[in-house]
Amino acid sequence: MTRPDTAFSGPELCAKTAREVISLLRDGEVTTADLIDASLQRMDQVEPHVNAVVTRCPDRARAMPAAHDNLLAGLPIGIKDLTAVEGVRTTLGTRGMADHVPSVSDPLVARLEERGGVVLGKTNTPELGAGANTFNAVFGATRNPWDIRMNAAGSSGGAAVSLATGELWLSHGSDFGGSLRSPANYCGIVGLRPSPGIAGGSSAHLGFTTGGVEGPMARDVLDCALFLDAMAGFDPIWPISFPAPDTPYLETAKRDAGSIRIAYTPDFNGFAAVTTEIDDVLRGALERLRLPSVTVEEHCPHLPRLDETFRALRCLSFLGSYQVTPDSISMHYKDTIKGNLADAHAMSFDDYVQAERDRATIYNSMAMFFKTHDVLACPVNGLAPLPVEIEFPTEVAGRPMRDYIDWLQFAFLATVAGLPALSLPVGFTRSGMPVGLQLIGPPRGEARLLQVAHTLEQALNLPVTLIDPIVR
C-alpha cells in the first residue's frame, strides 16, 4: 500500500531534518532557543494524544552553553527514560524510582552533550524497558500516532513517536530484544541497533556483556548516521568500547554503495511467525527496487538453537540488574518482570555455557553468510500494531505465543550474534500502519549497513513522514 494522506500542523522548523537544522545553527540563522521553543510548541500540540515525551527539561536545555562548533551544534534531542540525565527525573518506568533524580548523567549522555546535543526531554519506556509495548505505572501508555488506539511497540516507543510526530529531530534509544527496531517499525521511522561497543556500554550493570546496546533513532537514514557519529568512539569507561571509524558514518552513508547483495527471509527458516500481510508488504518493497546494482534472493543461513540462546542471554541481563537493585524498587516490578527473574534463577551454569557455545555457532554461520551477501533482510515484527491495551499478542499468523518474548523472534539474531540491525520504513498495511524492513549487517558493519539502507531509501523514494496524531 502507498502512504496514506497525512497532515503536519507543527512549526516549520520541526519539519526539517536534523542535518538541515544543524546547518541553520552553524550559519547563525536559528538559535538553540528557537529550536527549543518550536519543539515545546509541538509537544504541547501532540502530547495529549500520544504521551511520548514524559519529562521535559527546558530550563536545563536553555542553560547549556553554545555548541555551534560541535557535531550536533546545539540541537535538542530526546533521551530514553532508562538513561540517567543529571538533574532530570529518570524513572525507568518503575514505581520505586518514580521520583528519582540522578546527580550524574550516563556517560553516553555526557558524550552527546559534549558533542553539541541539548537534552530537552525524557521519552517513555515500559518498566525497565521490559516488554515491547510502551506503558508503565508511572506515566501510562504511549500511543501510535498513525492510530492512537494502537501501540507504538517498545521499549523505545516514546522515542519513536517523538520523531514521527516532529517533537524532536533525533532521539536516543536502546535495544536488547528489538527495543529500537520494533518502535521504529511501528512508527515509520529509522532505528539502528549498533554492534556492541559502538555507542556506549551495557545497560545491565555487566560491563562486558553484549546483549543490550544504545543506539540512534531518526526520521531518515542520513540523520540516523549523523546521530551514530555523535554517539560513537572509544572510552575506557566501557570495557567493550570500540573506536569510531576514520570516515564518519554520515559521509560513508552518502557514498555510492556499488553492488548490493540482499538475502530475504520471511521467517528465519520457519523459526519466526509472520502474517501474510507483513510478508507481502516487504516482498513488494524489494520487488520495487529494480536497480541493476541490487540483487535479491530468498535465503537464510542455518541458525540452530537461536531461541534458547537469546533467552539465556536475556536471563543473564535481568539477573545482572536485579542483583544490584534494592528491594524497595524490585518489590514494585510487574508480573512479567518477576517471571523473567524466575526464569533466570531457574537456569544453571551449564545452561549459560551451552548458550555461549550456541552463540558461537550462530555467529560463525552468519560470518559465512556475509562472505556472499551484504545484508540479511527480514521482518522487524511479524504482525501489525495491536490495540494499546493488549500487552502482547497471544498468537501470530495462527501460531500461539508462549509469552511476551516469543513475538519478538525476528530481533533475536542481531542480539545473539552481535550484529548491527536497522529498521527501514518501506510501506504500509491495508489499514495504513507503517511497515519496516529489518536489514542485518556484518560485525562492525554499521557504515556499510547505513550505506545500503540509504540506497534502498532513495531507490524506493520513501518520504520522510511527519504526522499529526490520527484520532479515529
Protein Blocks (a to p, Z undefined) as FASTA:
>chain_A
ZZdddddfbdfklmpcfklmmmmmmnopacfklmmmmmmmmmmmmmmmnomalbdcfklm
mmpccfklpmnnopacdddfkbccehiaceklpaklmmgccfbdcfklmmmmmnopacfb
dcdddehhiajbdcdfknopaddfkbmkbcebjfklmmmmmmmnopambdcdddfeoplm
mmmmmnopacddddehknocdfehpakbckbccddddfbfklmmmmmmmmgccdfklmkb
ccddfbdfklmmmpcebjadddddfkggolaccdfklmmmmmmmmmmnopakbccddddd
ddehklmmmmmmmmmmmmmmmmmgcfklmmmpcfklmmmmmmmmmpcfklmmmmmmmmmm
mmmmmmmmmmmbfbdcddfbfcdcddfklmbafbeehiacfblmlmmmmmmmmmmnopac
ddddfbdcfkopacdddddddehilmmmmmmmmmmmmmnopacdddddddZZ
